[in-house]
Amino acid sequence: MNRHVLEISTHVFRLLQRRELLCISCSDEKDGPTQRIVVDNDVYTEIIDRAIFKRKTIDEIFLEFATRGCTAPQRSRCIKRWRQ
């Protein structure tokens, strides 16, 4: 499966790191206003499509996703529910 690198703000990066989402690979935080994450092809497509459809930035889409209430047992179903 193809993977893609996305550049997001440090604030959003920290939120995603705390959530420990299985579909997103976060490395250690680096100095600077932006961070890089690696996502699977299907997640990348979903993020880009949502950003275009809602006319939002990638950061805003990830913030929307990170602030949803997915608990640990539901984490595997989290991305599926988000896509609906």
C-alpha positions in Angstrom: 0.0 0.0 0.0 1.3 3.5 -0.9 2.0 5.9 1.9 2.1 9.7 1.7 3.8 12.4 3.7 1.6 15.4 4.9 2.9 18.5 6.5 0.7 19.8 9.4 1.0 22.4 12.1 2.8 21.5 15.4 -0.4 22.0 17.3 -2.3 19.5 15.2 0.7 17.1 15.3 0.6 17.1 19.1 -3.1 16.3 19.2 -2.7 13.4 16.8 0.2 12.1 18.8 -1.9 12.1 22.0 -4.7 10.2 20.1 -2.3 7.5 18.9 -4.3 6.8 15.8 -3.4 3.6 14.0 -3.8 5.1 10.5 -1.2 7.9 11.1 2.5 7.5 11.7 4.0 10.3 13.8 7.7 10.5 14.4 9.3 12.6 17.1 8.5 16.3 17.1 11.1 18.5 15.4 11.7 22.3 15.9 9.6 24.5 13.7 6.0 25.5 13.0 5.2 22.4 10.9 5.6 18.6 11.3 5.4 15.7 8.9 3.3 12.7 9.3 2.9 9.6 7.1 -0.5 8.3 6.2 -1.8 5.4 4.1 -3.1 6.0 0.6 -6.8 5.7 1.5 -6.4 8.1 4.5 -4.6 10.6 2.3 -7.3 10.4 -0.4 -10.0 10.9 2.3 -8.2 13.9 3.8 -7.6 15.6 0.5 -11.2 14.9 -0.7 -12.7 16.3 2.5 -10.5 19.4 2.4 -11.6 20.2 -1.1 -15.2 19.4 -0.5 -15.4 21.4 2.7 -13.0 24.1 1.5 -10.8 23.7 4.6 -7.1 23.3 5.2 -5.6 19.9 5.9 -5.0 21.1 9.5 -8.7 21.9 9.9 -9.7 18.4 8.7 -7.2 16.7 11.1 -8.5 18.9 13.9 -12.0 17.8 13.2 -10.9 14.2 13.1 -8.7 14.5 16.3 -11.4 16.1 18.4 -14.0 13.5 17.7 -14.7 11.1 20.6 -13.1 7.8 19.7 -12.2 5.7 22.7 -9.5 3.0 22.7 -11.8 0.0 22.0 -13.4 1.9 19.1 -10.1 3.1 17.6 -10.1 0.4 14.8 -13.6 1.5 13.7 -12.8 5.2 14.1 -11.7 5.9 10.6 -14.6 4.0 9.1 -17.1 6.0 11.1 -15.3 9.2 10.2 -15.7 8.4 6.5 -19.4 8.1 6.6 
